[in-house]
Amino acid sequence: MAEPGGEAVHNRIALLRTERGVSRRELADALGVHYQTVGYLERGEYAPSLHLALRLAAFFDVPVEVLFSLTPFPRIGAPATASDG
């Protein structure tokens, strides 16, 4: 979903959550948010505050840039293009 400035915030929350076997409810409980908030975040319907983004990155033990981007992430398994390397 676009932010007021017109830019969407893309994320890999669902990917990391699934990869690590964490349910939406478990993630929500760890972050102190409602489990539906996790769904809104994953679908891009809600952009997190900086505080929440940093807490998510800390939970997954990754840099915030691994979790969030202003440009879409490449699809997993997508073929590399000449500009990728």
Secondary structure, DSSP 8 states (H G I E B T S, - for coil): -B-TTS-B-EE-HHHHHHHTT--HHHHHHHHTS-HHHHHHHHTTSS---HHHHHHHHHHHTS-HHHHEESS----TT----GGG-
